[in-house]
Amino acid sequence: LGQFLAWLLDGYVVGLVRACFYATEGMRQKCCIRFYRREVWAKLQDLAFKDYLAKSQMKELSPAEVASFPKDTVISRLRFIPKTDGMRPITRFIGRDTKTKLYQAKARNFLDALQACVQSNPSLLGSTVRGLKDIHKVLSSLAPAQKDKPQHLYFVKVDVSSAYESLPHDKLMEVIGQVLSPVQEELFTVRCYSKIWLDSHEGLKKAFVRQADFLDHDFRPTNMK
């Protein structure tokens, strides 16, 4: 019976759902799958394209412009994720061809270099916090003063409209250049390893770690602990 149900779901039900519906996650409920009829999703996607073209956040290329690109140009796939008041474009470089894998490797190495720069000079991030641990550190620094002399605290949540679409690329390249220019002659090392530990609540856990760091002059990693 179990094998029959597995065959029924994998070979019949899944194919039937894919043929009739487009399945995607939403922005607010990422663990909740939404199903749209194909014709409805096509209309929503067409409206989203027209909206981004009207705002000049996207540009439609002519066949001649596409043909003028170098042959090694990597093309990303674009899809939309529904929001409350529109659609959010998401692009990913997915592919098994050689040029896509080469691009992904270069992008990964570039990100590793930036992370090594941030580790050696945390002030580059300014007041940026990444994750709940960083937020907890900032709030913990306020706790002693609040205990001695309690004061009102005000928290402001800001959402920048079209933040990534309106990001000036020239300024972005300038900032990245300022970060990397002092370390252009430095050598980096990237370590990939598995990390296994025993959690008091969840038991045995495993994670794959990729860590970048600068090399000393004797070519030994500076952080091997």
Secondary structure, 3 states (H helix, E strand, C coil): CHHHHHHHHHHHHHHHHHHHEEEEECCCCCCCEEEEEHHHHHHHHHHHHHHHHHCCCCCCCCHHHHHCCCCCCCCCEEEEEEECCEEEEEEECCCCCHHHHHHHHHHHHHHHHHHHHHHHCHHHHCCCCCHHHHHHHHHHHHHHHHHHCCCCCCCCCCCCCCCCCCCCHHHHHHHHHHHHHHHCCCCEEEEEEEEEEEECCCEEEEEEEEEEEEECCCCCECCCC
